[in-house]
Amino acid sequence: MTARPKYLFATTVLLASPGVLVAIVLSVAGHLDPWIGLLAVVCIPLGVMAIVYRPLRRLGEIEREIERLSASPPEGQTTRPTIDESGPIGDIASAVTRLERNWGRDRKQLRDSLQAAQVLFDALPDPLVTLDGQARLVYANATARELLVGRNGVRDLARRDLSAVMRQPALLKAVDDVLNGNTMRTVELTFADRIDQTFEARVEPIVAKTPGDDDARALILMRDVTALRRGEQMRADFVANVSHELRTPLTSLVGFIETLRGPARGDTKAQDRFLNLMESQSTRMTRIVNDLLSLSRIEMNEHTIPRDEVPLKQIIATVADLLAPQARKRDVTIELDLDALTDPVIGHPDELTQLFQNLIENAIKYGGSGSKVRVEARLTGDIAAISVIDQGEGIAREHIPRLTERFYRVDTARSRELGGTGLGLAIVKHIANRHRGELTIRSEQGKGSSFTITLRLTPQSSQ
Ligand code: ADP
């Protein structure tokens, strides 16, 4: 590689001119032989050229090296050896080598951090995008890409207007506000093709010390709040249902008290009748409150599996004895076929008692006068399936999936008349869940229904 001619010429002229001038002046003044003067005029530039040629060539090389670096910055740690060159140019050359090495290392660190951040953002379960000052997409994580690519025909998200991908006026307004200097904004949105899903989008400003035109200026983090909103709705419905269920007997009680104080005052017969009615309304409220308490207790423990050995055969027999008077009153016979249950099951004795009490009581209530209620157990490996079968009217197919919802009844008036709270099957379902058992409801209208629950036998008995 050679030194650049224009620099070589300029430097030679600059450095040689004083010497050449002195030679010319001395020759003209007669202090120097003209031939020697001429020789000096030729030799001084040649000598200067010979001296500056090498440093200039090295400077040229360094310049080209710097240009190469700025055109294609080093990727990773370079292995270029340190330059062993003395003098100021040698120092510059080694400084450039050091710069290249450090720059490469920093770029590698930066790229690694970026990659790590990318992996982290991609692993986020929530969609995240960043936008530049003109509300164009700068970055979208994997979840956001999944949600947005293909929406409104957009295939490539890079630098697309947010309005082209998400036609959500509330979100666009929030982004506009944030890009115009406002603080964080939160909006809720649903997509036309995912109406059952609700997202909460948080728009936040990204503040950089020296923002560039293409830099991210705002961030949108979307959170799927469907389950949260559904939970809130369920809670609100539940409170409304509980209030409604308790208000009806309470209103009756207030009415009876007023009657006892007013028109029935002094009428002992009427007083007796009203006191009986008041007792049945109070019992109803007590039943509702007890069922609610059971439900919340079971729900609280739903994540821990009960581990006791439960003699289920005896438990069901006791429940049947307990409900025998109720069955007799309705002319219902209870039939037990539990010979398969020779071994205990794993569970919680009180909860399993409550489960079978609710199922057998329902079978008696809805089985109809003169009918039979059968409780039978069948074994498959270490799983026992216990069915409570009645000969009642049965349940229409559309009601079956909803029977275990709290306060869901096929016929509310009939359920109330029979002393039902609408919580019995919800309790059964939760107890089954806690025992990791399955509840199957089968019903044929006009023939009857069967409620089957599966439970695991104790380990030693299945061997
Ligand atoms: P309830 O206190 O009203 O009986 P449950 O939660 O036990 O509440 O049952 C919910 C509804 O399911 C009942 O209101 C009834 O309509 C229906 N149901 C439950 N068991 C039976 C059954 N064995 N036969 C017919 N319908 C039933």
Boltz pocket constraint, residues with backbone or C-beta under 6 A from the ligand:
constraints:
  - pocket:
      binder: B
      contacts: [[A, 358], [A, 359], [A, 362], [A, 363], [A, 366], [A, 367], [A, 390], [A, 392], [A, 393], [A, 394], [A, 395], [A, 403], [A, 405], [A, 408], [A, 409], [A, 410], [A, 411], [A, 415], [A, 416], [A, 419], [A, 420], [A, 421], [A, 422], [A, 423], [A, 424], [A, 425], [A, 426], [A, 449]]
      max_distance: 6.0
